[in-house]
């Protein structure tokens, strides 16, 4: 009896040590992940705040001893940042809206009709994402020239919409699969059409997934560069990615200004993601309200 009582504190201490080791390992893994995820962002901020004399110092300064906003002021005064932001916002919002509307139709059909032809068409749509976008540059450019979409933001909206649509459709399909079909049947009994069921029943119930899909399409359009470089010709129509690329010269590159511009142009999608983070996580998990 006394031996069993004596072993209890030992077992308790052993459990506490194992829990402590597990917690330490978990926090170390989290710290390593944060270092890789936030390290480049922090270094970008450091480079944007450092004065010219400290920019190429060795060893480099991890904390700016004399921070300055000179790079941000220079970018704001010498570059049309607001024009780039406006164009990018127009393209991203329009692309996201088109993507959500058309992806909802396709996803609803894929979710509710299980015929063989529907499944084959769905997989063919997803297979288009396996082809590198650069392979399609010449066919897209030729097509857009023939229909008069080169040199216009409308062409960039359509290009972003086309390439976001397959992934967005599959994202919404996984969300619609979690919505009970009994809701559809009840709405149909009450006289709803198929489109009425989609827009009045399914989409409101699957709102987190719809928001997640819209955020995905918005960020994809915001970060896109290849098609913007291919379609946009006038500097007044440049988007954010093209604006940052314009800093890179043949003989020199103003890195502080590049970092400052990157921070300014990265703020809108970051703010959008933080604002809708709860819906984004719920939508990717297939949750419905």
N, C-alpha and C positions, 0 to 999 in steps of 0.2 A: 504493500500500500504506500509506504513511504517512498519507494523507488519511483512509482508512477507519479506521485506528486512532485518529485524532484525533476522528472523529465518534462513536465508541462512547461515550466519557464523556458527550458532550452528550446522546445518546439516553437513556443511563441516568439522567442528571439530569432530563431531561424526564419520563421515566416516574415517577420518584420525586415530582416536583412534582405530576403529575396524580393520583397516588395520595394525596398529602398533601391536595390540594384536595378530592378525593372524600371522604376521611375527615373533613375539617373540615365539609364540607356535611352529611354524615351525622350527625355529632354535634350540629350546630346544629339539624337537624330533630328529633332525639331530644330535645334540650333544650326546644324549643318545645312538642313534644307533652307532655312531662312537666310543663311549666308550666301548660298547659291542663288536664291530668288531675289533677295534685296540688295546683295552686294553690288551688282552692276548699276542699280538705280542710285544707290548711295554714292558710288564713284562718279556717276554722271553729275550728280548735284555738287560734289566736291570740285570737279573740273569747271563747272559753270560759275562757282563762287570764288575760285582762286584768282588772285591778281596775276598779271603777266609774268612778273619776275619769279614766281614760285611754281609755274606750271610744269616746268621740266626739271625740277629739282630732284636730286637723288641723295638719299632715299626719299621717295615721295611722301608728302604730308597727308596723313589720313584725316586730319582735322585742320581745315584752313585757319592759319594763324591771323590772317588779315582778309577776311571775306569781303567781297565787293559784289555789287549788282551791276557792274559795268557791262557785262556780257548781255544781260537781259535788256538793259537800256539800249545797247547797240542794235540788238536784234529787233526790238520794238520800233526803233526809229528808222532803220535802214531797210527793213524787209516788210512786205505786206502780210504780216501775220494774220490780221483780221480777215483779209480776203481769203487766205488759205483756210482759215477756220470756217468761214462762211461756206465756201465751196465744198469742203469736206463734210460739213454738217448737212448740207442739202443732199449730197450724193448718199451719205450713210442713212439718213432718215428715209429717203425715197426708196432706197434699195431694201431696207428693213421692212417697210410697209408692204412693198410688192412681194417680198419673200414670204412674209407671214400669211398674206391673203392666199396666194397660189399654193403654198405649201400646205395650208389648212385643207384646201380642197383635195389635193392629192393624198394627204395623210389620212383623211377621213375615208376615202375610197379604199385605201390599202388596209385600213383597220377593220372596216365593216364588210368588205367583199373579199372572200378568200378563194376566188376562182384562180385557176392556174395561170391564166393570162395576166391577171393583175399582179401576181407575185413575180412573174418573169419580167414584166415591165418595171416593177419596183427595183429589182436587182440590176437591171440594165441602167436605170437612172443612177443608182449608187456606183456602178462600175465606171461611170464617167469621171468620178473623182480620183480614180487610180491613174488617170492620164495626166502627165505634167502639163501645166498650163502653157508653158513656153512652146510646146509642140503645136498648140492651137493658135499661136499668134498670127501666122500668115493667113489661115482660113478666116479667122475672126476679123482681121484687118480688111481683107478683101470683101467680106460680106458687109461690114460696116461702111466701107467706102461706097459700095453699090447702093445702099439704102440711105446714105447721107447722114450717118451717125458719127463720123469722125470729126473731131474738133468741137465737140459739144458735150456738155455734162450729161445730157440724156443718154448718149452712147455709153458712158461710164456707168451710169445707173443700171442700164440693161445688162452690161457685162457682169457687174457685181451680182445682180439679181440671178442671172443664169447660173453662175458658179456657186452661189449659196443655196439655191433651191433644192438640190438633191439631199444634202445633209440636213437642211431644215425640215424637209419632208419626213425623213426618217426619225428625226428628233420628235416631231409632233405625232408621228405614228405611235411611238412608244408611250407617249402621254395619252393618246386617245384609247389605246388598248386598256388602260386602267379605268376608263369611264364605263360603267355597266351599260350593256346594251338594253337593259330593261328601261332605262331612261329614254332611249330612242323610241322604243316600242310604245311607251306611255305617251310621248309627245305625238307620235304618229296617230295613235288612237284619238287624240284630241284635235287632229286635223292639221298638224304641222307637215310641211313638205320636207324633203331631205335637206334642202338648204336651210330651212327654218330650224330643223333639229340641230344642224351644225352651228349656226350662228346664235341661236337662242338658248340651246341646252349645252352642247358639248364644249364650245369655246369658253363660256363663262365658268363651267365646272373645271376646265383644264387651264384656267388663267395662269397659274405659275409656269406651266410648260410653254404657253404662248409667250409670256414675258421672257423666259429663258431663250427661246428661239429668236425673238426680236433682238435681244442683246447680242446673241451670237452673230446674227446677220449685220447688225450695226458695227460691231467691232471688226468683223471681217472686211467690211467696206472701208472702214476708217484706216485700216492698216495696209490696204492693197496698194501696190506700186506698179506691178507689171502692166496691167491693162491701162492704168492712168498714163503711163509713159507712152503706151501704144496709141491711145485714142485722143488724148488732150494735146493740142498744138499751141494754143495761145497762152501766154504767161498769166493773163488775167483769169484763166480757168484752172490754174494749178490747184491741186489739193495738197494736204499736209505732207504726204510722202514725197511728192515731187518738190515741194518747197525745201525740205531737209536735204534732198539730193542736190539741190542747186548750190549748196554751200561748198561742195567738194570741187576743188579746182585742179588744174593740171599740175601745178607746181606747189601749191600750198593749200591747206585747209584750216580755217579758223575754228579749231576744236571747241574753245569755250562758247562761241556763238552757236555751234552745232548742238552742244549739250543744252544750252539755254533754250534754243528753239525746240529741241526734242521734249524738254520738260513742259514747256507751254502747250505744245500740241498733243502731249499725252494726257493732259489733265482732263479733258472732257470724257473720254472713254473710261478713265479711272473713276471719275465721279459718278458716271452712269452705272458702272458695275457695283460700286459701293452702295448706291441708292437702291438698286434692285437685287442685291446679293441674296437676300432671303428667297426671293422668287426664283432666282437663277439656280440655287442649290436644290430647292424643292422641285423645280422643273426637270433638272437633270436626273433626279432620283425617281422620276415618274410619279410624283405626288400630285394629288388633286385635292381641292378644298371641299 
